[in-house]
Amino acid sequence: MKTGYFRPSMIFKILFLMAFFSYQLSFGKIKLPDLVSDKMVLQRDVELKIWGWADQGENITIRFQNETYNTSPDKNGKWSVQLKPQKAGGPFVMEINEITIRDILVGDVWLASGQSNMETPIARLTDRFPEINVSDFNKIRYFKVPTQNNVESVQENIAPGGKWFTGTASEVMNWTAFAYFYALEAYEHTKIPQGMLVSSLGGSAIQSWISQEHLKDFPNDLIDKQALSALNSSKLDKGRNLWNQKNFDDANWPKAKVPGTWKENGIQAKGTVWFRKNFELPASMDGKFARLYLGVMVDSDSVFVNGKFVGSTSYTYPPRKYDIPGGILKQGKNTIVIQLTSNFGNGEFVADKPYKIVGDGVTVDLTGEWKYNIGRDMSKDEDYKSKLKNLRNTPSGLYNGMIYPIRDYKVRGAIWYQGESNAGQSENYAGLLKNLIENWREVFQWEQMPFLLVQLPNFMEKTNNPNAPSGWAGIREAQFKTSQTVPYTAMSVNYDLGEWNDIHPLNKKDMAKRLFLAARKLVYGEKLVSSGPVFRSMKVENSAIILSFDNIGKGLKSINGALKHFAIAGSDKKFVWAEAKIKGNTVLVSSKDIKNPVAVRYAWSNNPEEANLENAEGLLASPFRTDDW
């Protein structure tokens, strides 16, 4: 037979085999959710659900731990099996028909959710915690649920792109910071594998994480912030595709100082303001790569250098660090432009943060005088106002896309670190948080699902006015009340771990340590003091108020001298700073200016960093007030 010559019978056989294997691949293909994949952690000691999709008529066989399970898909193509409870251990292998899933651990799995402080990348913490770089923990694992915001309906599957990562040095930079330190704390205490299932989104409000059914009793003005942002990003900005250009003439623009707030610079707008600055570079920087540091900005930004887009951040307060690729910078005059958006008019370049360009031994200071112009003022935008009036209330999108699809993945408990975006609506927060907990317990089909709450840390500048309103204090109070009234919940107190000028404090290690202490009591049933003093009651005696507490452990104490951050008021409802003293298991609060006191507040401000009442176990008292004014 000559080379390249095929007989008809051979061609027929080849075509038949190709058709056969094509049929096998299309008919027999099984689809698994990304959660069910290599390196996953399964929850110990409970029945487990494994699910996926396949063509109708396909037989599904699962082999795991010397057991075999069989099933087939329903009319919609979905299948699932229940695996018997497993003891902690691993690594194990699971076979699902032709698919082999390797390196499976069995241990405790935690659903961690919230907004940007649950999102903080671990890379931000390596300078403070250098041990991260040499992390060698294969028994802790991490899965980040990809963002999927769907306001129309619940989704059966998460968005594509999720993957399990270990806590080893080669993979740890894929983690978020709080999840890493919590998993490490849990593993080192229990010696049991830990899985962190993180479903969170920076800048998200709590109502985004609650189903429509559990929001129906709340006011209609709880508008989803994503909807506001969507309106604001429409093509009504006068500077769009124009004011970012290098050679645009900004000679007549007014001046502003960076860092600084819009208010300090006389900028009165709710929407988008453009900032421009020229700077000089030496010949050595011509065409070179550089790193741009733009501190911290409120709220969202897009940044251009010499007319070229170099980066953006979609929500408040992450540190802005953008790379300027080679070929953009030039010898001599260069221009940087920032499009900064603040939906509520509180735009800001936060003080005491770096604003500079660094590259090849050259540092350019970007603080000082900039030019600015208002691209869009929504308060004067009639089109915006008409849209806002007709805007449908659209929360629930993150619940639909990032909680409902993972409802069948068994967990040990939930961690909730959120509240910053709701600080302006604190009066609704306790009810929203209660409904979120009830909602998730329903969808995960576990009435006693533990919830661990991270109380918001201190933030913003300190105030000397004890009557100053505080949305953050209101959120802390709502979190505290929830931990006291909703069964199977616990909370950590953190008002000494924040940073006044960064909404994303770096000390996630101590936050995680405190929260796991609460988990040890709530989840693992250990007999220990897991929280600081909790206000119980008050009584007025002469011109003083005597406060009693629960959770005092081995006794009350103060940190670093006299008690601080107590305020007292009479019937006029005007608070003044007070003297507070520990007397046995009580605290006496008084002021020479208040003869007939009726109420006390403790640590009631955005930044009560100096508040220092704790128990002998070293755990801070939660902020409280005895009034409801």
C-alpha angles and dihedrals in degrees: 000000000000121000111267093020117128125188116226090247091057092049090051091051092049092049091048093051092047092051092045095052091043088054091048093051095048097041099037099041114123122202119208128190112254088247090066098067146100116319094017121152118224123204113255128231098017135090108270129217121213116185144170144139135274142157117285112268093030115131114223120206121186122191118192133153095350092309129111124209126187131196143141134219124270124236089283093053096252122130134180141176134198115231119203118252115284132209120237114273145081166081093225136168127229125196121203106182104295094349120096119198113197140195096027118172128198117212138096122332123200125199104216118190143161136088138304099325087060087047099050106131115239089229088075090063103049095097091053095039107030091174087079090073092061097038110154105181114130092166094068117073136186135204122182114203106226116243113269118165110184118168095177103067146329117288126226095212136033120247114276123264105062119136138174117243131189126227094249122122094256093057107023094093087071090066132093114238105242092046091053097051093043092050091047093049091049094046096047090051099043102025085219123124113265128208123195113204102190118194107170143125130203116246094013122146121225093247089064088066097051127082120248090247091060093047100052095099095053127093118277091234091076088104117182108251090219087064091052090050091049091054093047093051093060121116096271096103110114092209097052112132089352115063093048092066118111097231099041111134108243095162093122096046118114121248131250135182123238123238098039144095126271088242092054089051094048094249110150109184142111107216135029129357124182121217125195133186134174121214137177128237131192123240090260090070097050107131093350129140116252140174120239119210115193101172113222125324137194118250125341130335147188118200131205131186117197088345094307121118111239105170151325141205121206102206144035128294113357109136109262111232114161131175118231104210122224116276098037103084118072138194110266123004119026131171132217121194128190124194102201122188127196115173092197100039097251096116117162149171098215117234126241093032128113119267107179150105117242126189142136095352094314125113122189117197110221098185121108130042122019133166120239142186133180112248097182132003107193092191087068096037110107092183090055092047093052091049092048092053091054096039113127114231101256112181122131095065095120092044089053094048106029109025107032094052092056096046093112095055106099117231138182094228146318131265119204121195108168141105106106093101091050097050090110091054100043093138089071098039100089091054092045093050092048090051092047090055092047090046095052093044088055096048093045088045094231117119093190098044105152117239121200114197125203106211112220114265125227118291142169129027119321117252131214091205112094089193096057112125115246126195090184092055088051092053091048090052091050091049091049094048090050091053089052100044108031112075121242095021132121135179140206123217117224112164091128096053102063132093120233094222101036124061087199104063114197099222096091089140096071091039090056092045092054093046093050089051086060089048091053089063101034101037105024097033097232117164104236144114102268102170141035129255115312120206111247110167146337137214132188116235117179105310096337137080119225115210124202125199144197124215093040092146109189091351146299122291141164130234116237103353132307121024114265141194097039116136129188134197141189129215091293088070092231111137124212129185110269142205112247129191134181113237111180107301094343138073122226114210124190146145131200087226095059114062098171107033121192106170144029133199127194126196089348104159141079091264113026092160093144094055103118114177112129142146126257088265089067098249119138124240113248115249113261146166129207093209131066098210 
